[in-house]
Amino acid sequence: MAWRNALATSFKQLDPVYLLIKNNNKLIGGIPAFVFQPIPGIRLWHSMPWNLFGGAHIIDSVEVDQHDLVSAIVNYIESKAAENGWCELCWTLSSDDTMNYGDHLIEYGYHPEERFTHILNTNGDIDALWSSYNKRVRGAVRKAQKSGVQVIDTESDEDLTEFYKMYLMTVKRLGGTPKPRTLMKMLLQEGIAKLAIASYEGRIIAGLLYLYYNHTVTLWCEASLPEYLQYRPNNAIFHHIITWACKEGYERVDFGASPPENEGLIAHKEQYRAKKTDFCSYTKIVSPFKRSLWTRSESILRKIYTWLQ
């Protein structure tokens, strides 16, 4: 619900959808989703956008035939797509749900897009994790400490503002699309995000906004000043967050999805012994004409949005 509140408040183009699943009139689960309307007349149904995995969330104690479940859900949602003019349906499923439901979605005409993240299982033992790090990571963390880099979690609005300026510069340098400051602030206020910052001689030189919920800590929005990277602030921040996750009893740290072509980023995550974990998105285009309009408009709108941020 915190995630829903933050997205719905920060993006007027996102409308939450609430779906419950019943079997013989007994509630067995639900489906989180949003309808995204980037421009008038274009609506895309997503479960889930941005970060959380979507799909059918079934109560653990309930046994259900997976094929019948997917069939009922697909038929219902596609009827609603025709009724409401949704031009695209998209599911982003966790690794487990990809294995459980993926083939059934393909059977119903959904196109799979294979993706991957990197997961570090903590086992609550930071000493064991430290020993398992690549020696270059341990050396980088030690260098940050010896150089006087200090890492803390902060709730200061002033620190968030300073971090966000640095974040915008980082996204611009890497050619990405920034997330809005209002979203970050709401996630912090809702209590499912923390902001870790690294300081050197009183100046914030790097930071990372991370999420924590459901046994998982997720590394999300990262920023740094290139002229200070020699002090290894990012390594210090990663180790700080992993240490916090262990102390607070979180079972895993999710390093986030990586572009397949970014071999350097992938290698960096694996130096912490995070394991590559596959997941998948499944998409079905309901209205090719409307979807093509959005495809042609998307790059221009992203540039405008980035400029506005």
C-alpha positions in Angstrom: 0.0 0.0 0.0 2.9 2.3 0.7 4.2 1.7 -2.8 0.7 2.3 -4.3 0.4 5.6 -2.4 3.8 6.8 -3.5 3.3 6.0 -7.2 -0.3 7.3 -7.3 0.7 10.6 -5.7 3.9 11.1 -7.7 2.5 10.2 -11.1 -1.0 11.5 -12.1 -0.7 9.2 -15.1 -0.8 6.1 -12.9 -4.2 4.8 -11.6 -4.1 1.8 -9.2 -6.3 -1.2 -10.0 -7.6 -3.5 -7.3 -8.3 -7.1 -8.2 -9.3 -9.9 -5.8 -9.2 -13.6 -6.7 -11.9 -15.9 -5.4 -12.5 -19.7 -5.7 -15.9 -21.0 -4.8 -16.6 -17.5 -3.3 -13.6 -17.8 -1.0 -10.9 -15.2 -1.2 -7.6 -16.8 -2.2 -5.5 -13.9 -3.4 -5.1 -10.7 -5.4 -3.4 -8.9 -8.2 -1.7 -5.5 -7.8 -1.7 -3.4 -11.0 -1.8 0.1 -12.4 -3.2 1.6 -15.6 -0.7 4.0 -17.1 -2.0 6.8 -19.3 1.0 8.7 -20.6 -1.0 10.6 -23.2 -4.7 11.0 -23.8 -6.2 7.9 -25.4 -3.3 5.6 -24.6 -3.7 3.3 -21.6 -1.4 0.5 -20.7 -2.2 -2.1 -18.0 0.9 -3.1 -15.9 1.4 -5.5 -13.0 3.7 -4.0 -11.7 5.5 -0.9 -12.9 8.8 0.4 -11.7 10.1 -2.1 -9.1 7.8 -4.5 -7.4 6.9 -7.8 -9.0 3.3 -8.2 -10.1 1.2 -11.2 -11.0 -1.2 -13.2 -8.9 -0.4 -13.3 -5.2 -2.0 -16.4 -3.8 -2.4 -17.1 -0.1 0.4 -19.5 0.9 -2.0 -22.2 2.3 -4.2 -22.3 -0.8 -3.7 -24.9 -3.5 -4.9 -24.0 -7.0 -4.5 -25.3 -10.5 -2.1 -22.9 -12.1 -3.5 -23.4 -15.7 -7.0 -22.7 -14.5 -5.9 -19.7 -12.5 -4.1 -18.1 -15.4 -7.0 -18.9 -17.7 -9.5 -17.2 -15.5 -7.3 -14.1 -14.9 -6.3 -13.7 -18.5 -9.9 -13.9 -19.7 -11.1 -11.4 -17.1 -8.4 -8.9 -17.7 -8.6 -9.1 -21.5 -12.4 -8.5 -21.3 -11.6 -5.4 -19.2 -9.0 -4.3 -21.7 -11.6 -4.3 -24.5 -14.1 -2.5 -22.3 -11.6 0.2 -21.1 -9.5 0.6 -24.2 -6.2 -0.7 -22.7 -3.8 -1.1 -25.6 -1.2 -3.3 -23.8 -1.1 -5.8 -21.0 2.2 -6.4 -19.2 3.1 -8.7 -16.3 6.5 -8.5 -14.5 6.9 -11.7 -12.5 9.3 -12.8 -9.9 11.6 -15.7 -10.5 9.3 -18.2 -8.8 6.2 -16.9 -10.6 8.0 -16.9 -13.9 8.5 -20.7 -13.5 5.0 -21.2 -12.2 3.0 -19.1 -14.7 5.3 -18.1 -17.5 4.5 -21.0 -19.9 0.8 -20.5 -19.4 1.0 -16.8 -20.3 2.9 -17.7 -23.4 0.2 -20.2 -24.3 -2.3 -17.3 -24.2 -0.2 -15.1 -26.6 2.0 -13.2 -24.2 5.5 -12.4 -25.4 8.2 -13.0 -22.8 11.2 -10.6 -22.2 13.9 -12.4 -20.2 15.5 -10.2 -17.6 17.7 -10.7 -14.6 18.7 -9.2 -11.3 21.4 -10.1 -8.7 20.4 -11.4 -5.3 22.7 -11.7 -2.2 21.4 -14.1 0.4 22.5 -12.6 3.8 21.9 -15.5 6.2 22.2 -12.7 8.8 26.0 -13.1 8.9 27.9 -10.0 7.9 31.3 -11.5 8.9 30.7 -14.4 6.5 29.6 -12.0 3.8 32.7 -9.8 4.3 34.9 -12.8 3.9 33.2 -13.9 0.7 33.5 -10.5 -0.9 36.0 -10.2 -3.8 39.3 -9.0 -2.3 39.0 -5.8 -4.4 35.7 -5.0 -2.7 37.3 -5.4 0.7 40.2 -3.3 -0.3 37.9 -0.6 -1.6 35.8 -0.5 1.6 39.0 -0.2 3.6 40.3 2.6 1.4 37.0 4.5 1.9 37.3 4.1 5.7 41.0 5.1 5.8 40.3 8.1 3.5 37.8 9.4 6.0 34.6 8.6 4.1 31.7 8.4 6.5 28.4 6.6 5.6 25.1 7.2 7.5 21.4 6.8 6.9 19.7 10.2 6.9 16.1 11.5 7.1 17.1 15.1 6.5 15.2 16.9 3.8 18.3 19.0 3.1 20.4 15.9 2.6 17.7 14.5 0.2 17.8 17.8 -1.8 21.6 17.5 -2.1 21.4 13.9 -3.0 18.7 14.6 -5.7 20.9 17.2 -7.4 23.7 14.7 -7.5 21.3 12.0 -8.7 20.1 14.2 -11.6 23.7 14.8 -12.7 24.4 11.0 -12.5 21.3 10.1 -14.5 22.2 12.7 -17.1 25.7 11.4 -17.4 24.5 7.9 -17.9 21.7 8.8 -20.3 18.8 7.6 -18.1 15.4 8.9 -17.0 15.3 10.2 -13.5 12.6 9.3 -10.9 11.0 12.4 -9.3 12.0 13.8 -6.0 8.4 13.6 -4.7 8.4 9.8 -5.2 11.7 9.5 -3.2 10.4 11.7 -0.4 7.1 9.8 -0.2 8.8 6.4 0.0 11.0 7.7 2.8 7.9 9.1 4.7 6.0 5.9 4.1 8.8 3.9 5.9 9.8 1.5 3.1 12.9 3.4 2.0 16.1 4.8 3.5 18.7 7.2 2.1 22.4 6.3 2.7 24.9 9.0 2.0 28.7 9.0 2.0 30.4 12.2 3.1 34.0 13.3 2.7 35.3 16.4 4.5 31.8 17.5 5.2 30.5 17.2 1.6 28.1 14.6 0.3 29.9 12.7 -2.4 27.7 9.7 -3.0 24.3 8.3 -2.0 21.9 5.5 -2.5 18.1 5.3 -1.9 17.2 1.8 -1.0 13.9 0.0 -0.3 13.2 -2.5 2.5 10.1 -4.7 2.8 9.0 -8.3 2.7 12.4 -9.8 3.8 14.2 -7.9 1.0 16.4 -4.9 0.8 16.6 -3.4 -2.7 19.3 -1.1 -3.9 17.5 1.4 -6.1 18.6 5.0 -6.9 22.3 5.6 -6.8 24.3 8.8 -7.3 27.9 9.9 -7.0 30.3 12.7 -7.9 32.9 11.4 -10.4 35.8 13.5 -9.0 35.5 11.7 -5.6 35.2 8.1 -6.9 38.9 7.5 -6.0 37.8 7.3 -2.3 35.5 4.4 -3.1 32.3 5.9 -1.6 30.0 3.5 -3.5 31.7 0.4 -2.1 31.4 1.9 1.4 27.7 2.5 0.9 27.0 -1.0 -0.4 28.8 -2.5 2.6 26.9 -0.2 4.9 23.5 -1.3 3.5 24.4 -5.0 3.5 25.5 -4.7 7.1 22.2 -3.0 8.0 20.2 -5.7 6.2 22.0 -8.4 8.2 21.5 -6.7 11.6 17.8 -6.1 10.9 17.2 -9.7 9.8 16.5 -9.2 6.1 17.0 -12.4 4.1 18.3 -11.0 0.9 19.7 -7.9 -0.8 18.5 -7.3 -4.4 21.1 -5.4 -6.4 18.5 -4.6 -9.1 18.1 -5.5 -12.8 21.1 -4.9 -15.1 21.3 -4.2 -18.8 22.7 -7.4 -20.4 25.3 -5.4 -22.3 26.7 -3.6 -19.2 29.3 -6.2 -18.3 31.1 -3.9 -15.9 28.0 -3.3 -13.8 27.3 -7.0 -13.7 30.9 -7.9 -12.7 30.7 -5.2 -9.9 27.6 -6.8 -8.4 29.1 -10.3 -8.5 32.1 -9.1 -6.6 29.8 -9.0 -3.6 28.9 -12.6 -4.4 25.4 -11.6 -5.5 24.0 -14.3 -7.7 22.4 -13.7 -11.1 18.6 -14.5 -10.8 16.4 -14.6 -13.8 12.8 -13.2 -14.0 10.6 -12.2 -16.9 8.1 -9.7 -18.2 5.2 -10.9 -20.4 3.5 -8.5 -22.8 0.4 -8.7 -25.0 -0.5 -5.9 -27.4 -4.3 -5.5 -27.6 -4.3 -2.5 -29.9 -1.3 -2.4 -32.3 -2.3 1.1 -33.6 -2.5 2.7 -30.2 0.7 0.9 -29.1 2.5 2.2 -32.1 1.4 5.8 -31.3 2.9 5.4 -27.8 6.1 3.9 -29.2 6.6 6.9 -31.5 5.9 9.3 -28.7 7.7 7.7 -25.8 11.3 8.9 -26.6 10.2 12.5 -27.0 8.1 12.5 -23.8 11.0 10.9 -21.9 13.3 13.7 -23.0 10.7 16.4 -22.0 10.1 14.7 -18.6 13.9 14.4 -17.9 14.3 18.1 -18.8 11.5 19.0 -16.4 13.1 17.1 -13.5 
